[in-house]
Amino acid sequence: MKKLNMIEAAAIIGGTKETCVSSYETVTVGGVASCKAVLTCTDKHGNVTNVMKNADATACISPNRL
Protein backbone atom coordinates (compact mmCIF):
# COMPACT_ATOMS: atom_id res chain seq x y z
CA MET A 1 0.00 0.00 0.00
CA LYS A 2 1.35 3.43 -0.95
CA LYS A 3 1.53 6.13 1.70
CA LEU A 4 -0.02 9.47 0.69
CA ASN A 5 0.92 12.91 1.88
CA MET A 6 -1.78 15.37 2.99
CA ILE A 7 -1.99 17.13 -0.39
CA GLU A 8 -2.47 13.84 -2.27
CA ALA A 9 -5.06 12.65 0.25
CA ALA A 10 -7.00 15.92 0.11
CA ALA A 11 -7.30 15.62 -3.67
CA ILE A 12 -8.86 12.17 -3.28
CA ILE A 13 -10.93 12.60 -0.12
CA GLY A 14 -13.49 15.34 -0.63
CA GLY A 15 -12.31 16.31 -4.10
CA THR A 16 -10.63 19.64 -3.38
CA LYS A 17 -9.47 20.28 -6.95
CA GLU A 18 -11.19 22.98 -8.97
CA THR A 19 -12.46 22.33 -12.49
CA CYS A 20 -11.83 25.22 -14.87
CA VAL A 21 -12.86 25.90 -18.47
CA SER A 22 -11.54 28.76 -20.59
CA SER A 23 -13.24 30.35 -23.59
CA TYR A 24 -13.28 33.53 -25.68
CA GLU A 25 -16.42 35.63 -25.95
CA THR A 26 -17.42 38.85 -27.68
CA VAL A 27 -18.92 41.23 -25.13
CA THR A 28 -20.85 44.35 -26.13
CA VAL A 29 -21.13 47.23 -23.66
CA GLY A 30 -22.65 50.55 -24.70
CA GLY A 31 -22.55 49.57 -28.36
CA VAL A 32 -18.81 48.79 -28.27
CA ALA A 33 -17.82 45.16 -28.83
CA SER A 34 -14.63 43.71 -27.35
CA CYS A 35 -13.07 40.26 -27.10
CA LYS A 36 -12.68 38.76 -23.62
CA ALA A 37 -10.90 35.66 -22.36
CA VAL A 38 -13.26 34.04 -19.85
CA LEU A 39 -12.10 31.55 -17.19
CA THR A 40 -14.97 29.73 -15.43
CA CYS A 41 -14.06 27.59 -12.39
CA THR A 42 -16.24 25.31 -10.26
CA ASP A 43 -15.03 24.15 -6.84
CA LYS A 44 -15.99 20.95 -5.00
CA HIS A 45 -19.04 22.68 -3.46
CA GLY A 46 -20.44 23.75 -6.85
CA ASN A 47 -19.51 27.43 -6.41
CA VAL A 48 -18.82 29.02 -9.80
CA THR A 49 -16.41 31.92 -10.35
CA ASN A 50 -15.82 33.81 -13.60
CA VAL A 51 -12.76 35.87 -14.49
CA MET A 52 -12.76 38.05 -17.61
CA LYS A 53 -9.65 39.59 -19.17
CA ASN A 54 -9.12 41.54 -22.37
CA ALA A 55 -8.02 39.39 -25.29
CA ASP A 56 -6.83 39.91 -28.85
CA ALA A 57 -9.80 40.44 -31.20
CA THR A 58 -8.60 37.61 -33.47
CA ALA A 59 -9.26 35.10 -30.65
CA CYS A 60 -13.02 35.77 -30.90
CA ILE A 61 -13.24 35.31 -34.68
CA SER A 62 -14.82 31.98 -35.58
CA PRO A 63 -13.35 30.24 -38.66
CA ASN A 64 -16.92 29.50 -39.80
CA ARG A 65 -17.75 33.23 -40.08
CA LEU A 66 -15.13 33.98 -42.74
Secondary structure as UniProt FT lines:
FT   HELIX           6..12
FT   STRAND          19..29
FT   TURN            30..31
FT   STRAND          32..42
FT   TURN            44..45
FT   STRAND          48..54
FT   HELIX           57..60
FT   HELIX           63..65
//
